[in-house]
Amino acid sequence: MKKDDFDFVDLQDLRLGLFVDLDVGWMAHPFPTSRFKIATERQIEILKGLGVGRIRYVPSKSESPDESGSSEKTLNAQESIRQTLERESAQQALKVQQARLALRVRQQQDLAICEQRFSESAQQYHRTLGLLQSKPLEAAKQCQTMVYALSSEIQQQGDIAIRLLTEAAGDKASLHPVNVAIISLLLGRAMGVQGADLEDLGMAAFLHDMGKVALPERVRRLEENFSSAEIKVYQEHVSQGVRMSKEMQLRPGVIRAIAQHHELADGSGFPERIKLEGQSLNARILAVVNRYDGLCNPSKPSAAMTPHEALAMIFAQQKTRFDGATLSAFVRMMGVYPPGSVVQLNDERHAIVVAVNSARPLKPRVIVHEPSVPRHEAVILDLEHAPNASIRRSLKPSTLPSAALDYLQPRPRVYYFFEPSQNSSGFTPIQ
C-alpha cells in the first residue's frame, strides 16, 4: 500500500488517531477540511451521524491503536493534573480565607480585652470619687490595688503595643484620668522608672484631677472664656487634690506629683510657678501626658487635634514648657504617627493607625481603606512586616474622601490601653 493509499473502516471501529479522508462533498459535513486525524470523541460522534456506512481513512497517516491509546492517556493525564491543580488552588484559597477569619477574630478578641480593662479602670475611678469624702483610706486601697497591678504588668512585659480603643464608654471625668494613667505608666517605663516610683507615677496620674470634685461643676473644665476669677477657682483643683491625697495617706512621691502636674519647665505653670529643676520626674512625665490628652480630647470635640497634630504642636510650639528629655522619650514611644492618626500611605491608600509598638514606633499597625474588603472583615496591616508600604503623611479626618471616612471611622476621642507586643503575631502584612 502506498503512503497515501486508503482503506475503509466501519463506523463502530472508528477510534482516536485515525486519519480520515471523507468521500463526501464539503457541504455534507461540518469539519473545516475533509482530511484530518480524529482527535476527540465528539468528532467520532459527528462522523457516525453523516449517514454513510463506512469511512475512508489513510493507514499510513493514522496512529496505531497503541499510539492513539497512549495519546488518549496523555490527554487524560493532563486533564487529571489540571483538575488536581484546581483543587489544590481552591483548597489554598480556603485556607487563606480561614486564616484571615481566625486572624480577624483574634484581633477583635484582643481589642475587646483592652476595652474591657479600660472600662473597669474607669469604673474604679467613679468608685474612688464616691469614697473620697467618707472613706478616703478605702478609696486609696482600691486605687492602689488596681494601679499596682497595672504597674507590675507593664514592668514584666517585653515589648508593649499601645492600642487604640474603638469607642471608650464613660464620661470625660473618668476617661481622662484613666487615659493619662495608662500613657504615663508606659512613658515612665520607657524612661526607666521602676518599682515603687512607677507605682507612685501611676497613682498620681490616676488621681491627678480628683480635686475637681470639690469645685463647682461649671469650672471643672478650663474654658477660653473664663474670667480671671474663674481661672483662679479652676486652679484650686490642685490644692484640693493635694489635700485629698493627704487624707488618703498616699506616699510623698504621689502627693508631690499631684501638686506639680500643672507646673511647667519655664516657670509659667501653676500653682507655685516651680521651674524644671524643682519638679520631680513623675511630675514632668505627668505634665507632658496631661497636655497631650487635653489636646486630643478637649471639652469641645470640635477643637480636638489628631494625635499627630497634638504631638507636633507640643514638640514644635510648646517645647520650652516641658522637660526636653521627657518630651523626646514621649515622641520616641508614641512615634511620629501615634495611634488614632489618620494617614496616607506611599501607594495613596488611606489608613488609620491603631497600634504602635513602643520599641519600634516608626512602623505602626494600621487599618487600610480597602473597598474590596468589607469594613467588618478588615484586618490590620503591620508596616514592620510590609517592606513595600510606608506612611507618606498625616491627614485631618475632614479631608478624607467620604468612602474612606466611613470605612476608617476616625475616633472623635482618642483613648489607649496596652497589650503584649507578641499579640502582633495576629497582625499580618496583607497589602
C-alpha positions as CSV (number, residue, x, y, z in Angstrom):
1,M,0.0,0.0,0.0
2,K,1.4,3.4,-1.0
3,K,1.8,6.2,1.5
4,D,-1.5,7.9,0.8
5,D,-3.4,4.7,-0.1
6,F,-6.7,4.5,1.7
7,D,-8.8,1.8,3.3
8,F,-12.2,1.7,4.9
9,V,-13.3,1.4,8.4
10,D,-16.8,0.6,9.8
11,L,-18.5,3.2,11.9
12,Q,-18.3,1.1,15.1
13,D,-14.5,0.8,14.6
14,L,-13.8,4.5,14.5
15,R,-11.2,5.5,17.1
16,L,-8.9,8.3,18.1
17,G,-5.8,8.6,15.9
18,L,-7.3,7.5,12.6
19,F,-6.6,9.9,9.7
20,V,-9.9,10.1,7.8
21,D,-10.4,11.1,4.1
22,L,-14.1,11.9,3.8
23,D,-15.5,10.9,0.4
24,V,-18.4,13.3,0.6
25,G,-19.0,16.9,-0.5
26,W,-17.7,19.6,1.7
27,M,-21.2,20.8,2.4
28,A,-22.2,17.4,3.7
29,H,-20.0,17.6,6.9
30,P,-19.2,20.4,9.5
31,F,-15.4,19.9,9.5
32,P,-13.0,22.6,8.2
33,T,-11.4,20.1,5.9
34,S,-12.2,16.6,4.6
35,R,-8.9,15.2,5.6
36,F,-7.9,15.1,9.3
37,K,-6.8,13.0,12.2
38,I,-9.6,12.1,14.7
39,A,-8.6,13.8,18.0
40,T,-11.8,13.8,20.1
41,E,-14.7,11.5,20.9
42,R,-17.0,14.3,19.7
43,Q,-15.5,14.0,16.2
44,I,-16.3,10.3,16.2
45,E,-19.9,11.1,17.1
46,I,-20.2,13.5,14.2
47,L,-18.7,11.1,11.7
48,K,-21.2,8.4,12.8
49,G,-24.0,10.9,12.1
50,L,-23.0,11.6,8.5
51,G,-25.3,8.9,7.1
52,V,-22.6,6.8,5.5
53,G,-22.0,3.1,6.2
54,R,-18.2,3.3,6.4
55,I,-15.5,6.0,6.5
56,R,-12.4,6.1,4.3
57,Y,-9.1,6.5,6.1
58,V,-5.3,6.6,5.3
59,P,-3.5,3.9,7.3
60,S,0.0,5.5,6.7
61,K,-1.1,8.7,8.4
62,S,-3.0,7.1,11.2
63,E,-1.8,6.2,14.6
64,S,-1.7,2.6,15.7
65,P,-4.2,1.6,18.4
66,D,-1.4,1.6,20.9
67,E,-0.3,5.1,19.9
68,S,-3.8,6.5,20.0
69,G,-4.3,4.9,23.3
70,S,-1.1,6.5,24.6
71,S,-2.2,9.9,23.2
72,E,-5.6,9.5,25.0
73,K,-3.8,8.6,28.2
74,T,-1.6,11.7,27.8
75,L,-4.7,13.8,27.4
76,N,-6.3,12.2,30.4
77,A,-3.2,12.6,32.5
78,Q,-3.1,16.3,31.6
79,E,-6.7,16.7,32.5
80,S,-6.1,14.9,35.8
81,I,-3.2,17.3,36.6
82,R,-5.3,20.3,35.7
83,Q,-8.1,19.2,38.0
84,T,-5.7,18.4,40.8
85,L,-4.1,21.9,40.5
86,E,-7.6,23.5,40.5
87,R,-8.5,21.5,43.7
88,E,-5.2,22.5,45.4
89,S,-5.7,26.1,44.4
90,A,-9.3,26.1,45.8
91,Q,-8.0,24.4,49.0
92,Q,-5.3,27.0,49.4
93,A,-7.7,29.9,48.8
94,L,-10.0,28.3,51.5
95,K,-7.0,28.1,53.9
96,V,-6.2,31.7,53.3
97,Q,-9.8,32.7,53.9
98,Q,-9.9,30.6,57.1
99,A,-6.6,32.1,58.3
100,R,-7.9,35.6,57.6
101,L,-11.1,34.9,59.6
102,A,-9.2,33.4,62.5
103,L,-6.8,36.4,62.5
104,R,-9.7,38.9,62.5
105,V,-11.4,37.1,65.4
106,R,-8.2,37.1,67.3
107,Q,-7.6,40.8,66.7
108,Q,-11.2,41.6,67.8
109,Q,-10.8,39.5,71.0
110,D,-7.5,41.2,71.9
111,L,-9.2,44.6,71.4
112,A,-12.2,43.6,73.4
113,I,-9.9,42.6,76.3
114,C,-8.2,46.0,76.2
115,E,-11.5,47.9,76.1
116,Q,-12.9,45.8,79.0
117,R,-9.9,46.6,81.2
118,F,-10.0,50.3,80.3
119,S,-13.7,50.3,81.2
120,E,-13.1,48.6,84.5
121,S,-10.4,51.2,85.4
122,A,-12.9,54.0,84.6
123,Q,-15.5,52.3,86.9
124,Q,-12.9,52.2,89.6
125,Y,-12.3,55.9,89.3
126,H,-16.0,56.5,89.8
127,R,-16.0,54.4,92.9
128,T,-13.0,56.2,94.2
129,L,-14.7,59.6,93.8
130,G,-17.7,58.2,95.7
131,L,-15.5,57.1,98.6
132,L,-13.2,60.2,98.9
133,Q,-15.3,62.1,101.4
134,S,-16.5,59.2,103.6
135,K,-13.8,56.6,103.3
136,P,-10.6,58.1,101.9
137,L,-8.4,55.2,103.1
138,E,-10.6,52.7,101.5
139,A,-10.6,54.8,98.3
140,A,-6.8,54.7,98.4
141,K,-6.7,51.0,99.0
142,Q,-8.9,50.3,96.0
143,C,-6.8,52.6,93.7
144,Q,-3.6,51.0,94.8
145,T,-4.8,47.5,94.1
146,M,-5.7,48.5,90.5
147,V,-2.7,50.8,89.8
148,Y,-0.1,48.5,91.3
149,A,-1.4,45.6,89.2
150,L,-1.1,47.6,86.1
151,S,2.4,48.8,87.1
152,S,3.5,45.3,87.8
153,E,2.2,44.0,84.5
154,I,3.8,46.8,82.5
155,Q,7.2,46.2,84.1
156,Q,7.0,42.4,83.5
157,Q,6.2,42.7,79.8
158,G,8.7,42.7,77.0
159,D,7.8,44.9,74.0
160,I,4.4,46.6,74.5
161,A,2.0,47.7,71.9
162,I,0.0,50.9,72.6
163,R,-3.5,50.1,71.3
164,L,-6.2,52.5,70.1
165,L,-9.6,51.7,71.6
166,T,-12.7,51.9,69.4
167,E,-15.1,54.0,71.5
168,A,-14.4,54.1,75.2
169,A,-17.5,54.1,77.4
170,G,-17.9,56.6,80.2
171,D,-17.7,60.4,80.7
172,K,-14.8,62.7,80.4
173,A,-14.3,62.8,84.2
174,S,-13.3,59.1,84.3
175,L,-11.9,58.6,80.8
176,H,-9.3,61.4,81.1
177,P,-7.6,60.1,84.3
178,V,-7.5,56.5,83.1
179,N,-6.0,57.5,79.7
180,V,-3.4,59.7,81.4
181,A,-2.6,56.9,83.9
182,I,-2.0,54.3,81.1
183,I,0.1,56.6,79.0
184,S,2.1,57.9,82.0
185,L,2.9,54.3,83.1
186,L,4.1,53.4,79.7
187,L,6.2,56.6,79.4
188,G,7.6,56.1,82.9
189,R,8.7,52.5,82.0
190,A,10.3,53.8,78.7
191,M,12.3,56.3,80.8
192,G,13.5,53.7,83.3
193,V,11.1,54.5,86.2
194,Q,10.7,51.2,88.2
195,G,9.2,49.7,91.3
196,A,7.7,52.0,93.9
197,D,8.5,55.1,91.8
198,L,6.4,53.7,88.8
199,E,3.6,52.8,91.2
200,D,3.7,56.4,92.6
201,L,3.5,57.7,89.0
202,G,0.5,55.6,88.2
203,M,-1.3,56.7,91.4
204,A,-0.6,60.4,90.8
205,A,-1.7,60.1,87.1
206,F,-4.9,58.3,88.1
207,L,-5.8,60.8,90.8
208,H,-4.3,64.0,89.5
209,D,-7.7,65.6,88.8
210,M,-9.6,64.3,91.8
211,G,-9.5,67.8,93.4
212,K,-12.0,68.9,90.8
213,V,-14.9,67.2,92.6
214,A,-14.5,69.9,95.3
215,L,-15.1,72.6,92.6
216,P,-18.4,73.9,91.2
217,E,-19.3,71.9,88.1
218,R,-19.0,74.8,85.7
219,V,-15.3,75.4,86.4
220,R,-14.1,71.8,86.4
221,R,-13.0,72.2,82.8
222,L,-10.9,75.2,81.8
223,E,-12.5,77.2,79.0
224,E,-11.1,80.1,76.9
225,N,-13.8,82.5,78.0
226,F,-13.1,82.1,81.8
227,S,-12.7,85.3,83.8
228,S,-9.7,85.7,85.9
229,A,-11.8,84.8,89.0
230,E,-13.0,81.6,87.3
231,I,-9.4,80.6,86.3
232,K,-8.3,81.1,89.9
233,V,-11.1,78.8,91.1
234,Y,-10.2,76.2,88.5
235,Q,-6.6,76.2,89.5
236,E,-7.6,75.4,93.1
237,H,-8.2,71.8,92.0
238,V,-4.5,71.2,92.5
239,S,-4.5,72.2,96.2
240,Q,-7.8,70.3,96.7
241,G,-6.2,67.2,95.2
242,V,-3.2,67.6,97.5
243,R,-5.5,67.9,100.5
244,M,-7.4,64.7,99.5
245,S,-4.2,62.8,98.8
246,K,-3.0,63.5,102.3
247,E,-6.4,62.4,103.7
248,M,-5.9,59.2,101.7
249,Q,-2.4,58.9,103.2
250,L,-0.7,58.5,99.9
251,R,3.0,58.3,99.6
252,P,5.0,61.5,99.4
253,G,6.0,60.8,95.8
254,V,2.4,60.6,94.8
255,I,1.5,63.8,96.6
256,R,4.4,65.7,95.1
257,A,3.5,64.7,91.5
258,I,-0.2,65.7,92.0
259,A,0.9,69.0,93.4
260,Q,3.2,69.7,90.4
261,H,1.3,68.2,87.5
262,H,0.4,71.7,86.1
263,E,3.9,73.2,86.8
264,L,5.9,74.0,83.6
265,A,9.6,73.9,82.9
266,D,9.8,77.7,82.1
267,G,8.0,78.6,85.4
268,S,4.7,79.6,83.7
269,G,2.7,76.8,85.3
270,F,0.6,76.8,88.5
271,P,0.0,77.0,91.4
272,E,3.6,77.6,92.6
273,R,5.4,78.5,89.3
274,I,8.0,75.9,90.0
275,K,10.7,75.6,87.3
276,L,12.0,72.4,85.9
277,E,14.8,71.9,88.4
278,G,12.3,71.9,91.2
279,Q,9.9,69.3,89.6
280,S,10.0,65.5,90.2
281,L,10.5,63.2,87.3
282,N,7.0,61.9,87.8
283,A,5.6,65.4,87.7
284,R,7.4,66.1,84.4
285,I,6.0,62.9,82.9
286,L,2.5,63.7,84.1
287,A,2.7,67.3,82.7
288,V,3.5,66.1,79.2
289,V,0.9,63.3,79.1
290,N,-1.8,65.6,80.6
291,R,-1.2,68.2,77.9
292,Y,-1.3,65.6,75.1
293,D,-4.6,64.2,76.3
294,G,-6.0,67.6,76.7
295,L,-5.3,68.5,73.1
296,C,-6.6,65.2,71.7
297,N,-9.7,65.1,73.9
298,P,-10.7,68.7,74.8
299,S,-14.1,69.6,76.3
300,K,-15.2,70.8,72.9
301,P,-14.8,67.9,70.3
302,S,-14.7,70.5,67.5
303,A,-11.4,71.7,68.9
304,A,-9.8,68.3,69.1
305,M,-6.5,67.7,67.3
306,T,-5.4,64.5,65.8
307,P,-2.7,62.6,67.8
308,H,-0.1,63.5,65.2
309,E,-1.1,67.2,65.3
310,A,-1.1,67.2,69.1
311,L,2.4,65.7,69.3
312,A,3.7,68.1,66.6
313,M,2.3,71.2,68.4
314,I,3.8,70.2,71.8
315,F,7.1,69.5,70.2
316,A,7.2,72.5,67.8
317,Q,5.4,75.2,69.7
318,Q,5.5,74.3,73.4
319,K,8.8,72.6,73.8
320,T,10.1,75.1,76.3
321,R,7.3,74.3,78.7
322,F,8.3,70.7,79.2
323,D,11.3,68.7,80.2
324,G,13.3,68.0,77.0
325,A,14.3,64.5,77.9
326,T,10.7,63.6,78.9
327,L,9.3,65.1,75.7
328,S,11.8,63.3,73.5
329,A,11.1,60.0,75.2
330,F,7.4,60.6,74.7
331,V,7.9,61.2,70.9
332,R,10.1,58.1,70.6
333,M,7.5,56.0,72.4
334,M,4.4,57.2,70.6
335,G,6.0,57.5,67.2
336,V,5.6,60.3,64.6
337,Y,2.1,58.9,64.0
338,P,0.5,57.9,67.3
339,P,-2.5,55.6,67.4
340,G,-5.6,57.4,66.2
341,S,-3.7,59.3,63.5
342,V,-5.3,59.3,60.0
343,V,-2.6,58.8,57.3
344,Q,-2.0,58.3,53.7
345,L,0.4,55.5,52.6
346,N,3.0,55.7,49.9
347,D,0.6,54.0,47.4
348,E,-2.0,56.7,48.0
349,R,-4.3,54.5,50.1
350,H,-5.8,56.0,53.3
351,A,-5.4,54.3,56.7
352,I,-5.8,54.8,60.4
353,V,-3.1,53.9,62.9
354,V,-4.5,51.5,65.5
355,A,-1.4,50.3,67.4
356,V,2.2,51.3,67.9
357,N,5.0,49.0,69.2
358,S,6.7,51.3,71.7
359,A,10.1,49.7,70.8
360,R,9.6,50.2,67.1
361,P,7.3,53.2,66.8
362,L,8.2,54.2,63.2
363,K,6.4,51.1,61.8
364,P,2.9,51.2,63.3
365,R,0.0,48.9,62.6
366,V,-2.8,50.3,60.5
367,I,-6.3,49.5,59.1
368,V,-6.2,50.4,55.4
369,H,-9.2,51.5,53.4
370,E,-9.8,48.6,51.0
371,P,-13.1,49.0,49.1
372,S,-13.0,45.3,48.0
373,V,-12.9,44.2,51.7
374,P,-16.0,44.9,53.9
375,R,-15.2,47.1,56.9
376,H,-16.1,44.3,59.4
377,E,-13.7,42.0,57.7
378,A,-10.7,44.3,57.6
379,V,-7.5,43.1,59.2
380,I,-4.6,45.0,60.5
381,L,-1.5,45.7,58.4
382,D,1.7,45.6,60.3
383,L,4.0,48.0,58.5
384,E,7.0,46.4,60.1
385,H,6.4,43.3,58.0
386,A,5.3,45.1,54.9
387,P,8.5,46.4,53.3
388,N,6.7,48.0,50.3
389,A,4.3,50.0,52.5
390,S,5.1,53.1,54.4
391,I,3.3,56.3,55.7
392,R,3.6,59.4,53.4
393,R,1.8,61.9,55.5
394,S,-0.8,62.6,58.2
395,L,-4.3,63.9,57.3
396,K,-7.2,65.6,59.1
397,P,-10.2,63.3,59.1
398,S,-12.2,66.0,57.5
399,T,-10.1,65.8,54.3
400,L,-10.7,62.2,53.7
401,P,-13.0,61.1,50.8
402,S,-16.4,60.2,52.2
403,A,-15.9,56.5,51.4
404,A,-12.6,56.4,53.3
405,L,-14.1,58.3,56.2
406,D,-17.0,55.9,56.5
407,Y,-14.6,52.9,56.3
408,L,-11.9,54.1,58.7
409,Q,-14.3,55.7,61.2
410,P,-11.7,58.0,62.9
411,R,-12.4,58.3,66.7
412,P,-13.9,61.5,68.0
413,R,-11.9,60.9,71.2
414,V,-8.6,59.0,71.5
415,Y,-8.1,56.5,74.3
416,Y,-5.4,53.9,74.7
417,F,-4.6,50.7,76.5
418,F,-1.6,48.4,76.2
419,E,-1.1,44.8,75.2
420,P,1.9,42.5,74.9
421,S,3.6,43.0,71.6
422,Q,3.7,39.3,70.9
423,N,0.0,39.8,70.1
424,S,1.4,41.3,66.9
425,S,1.5,37.7,65.6
426,G,-2.1,38.5,64.9
427,F,-1.2,41.4,62.7
428,T,-0.5,40.3,59.2
429,P,1.1,42.0,56.2
430,I,-2.0,41.9,53.9
431,Q,-1.3,44.5,51.2
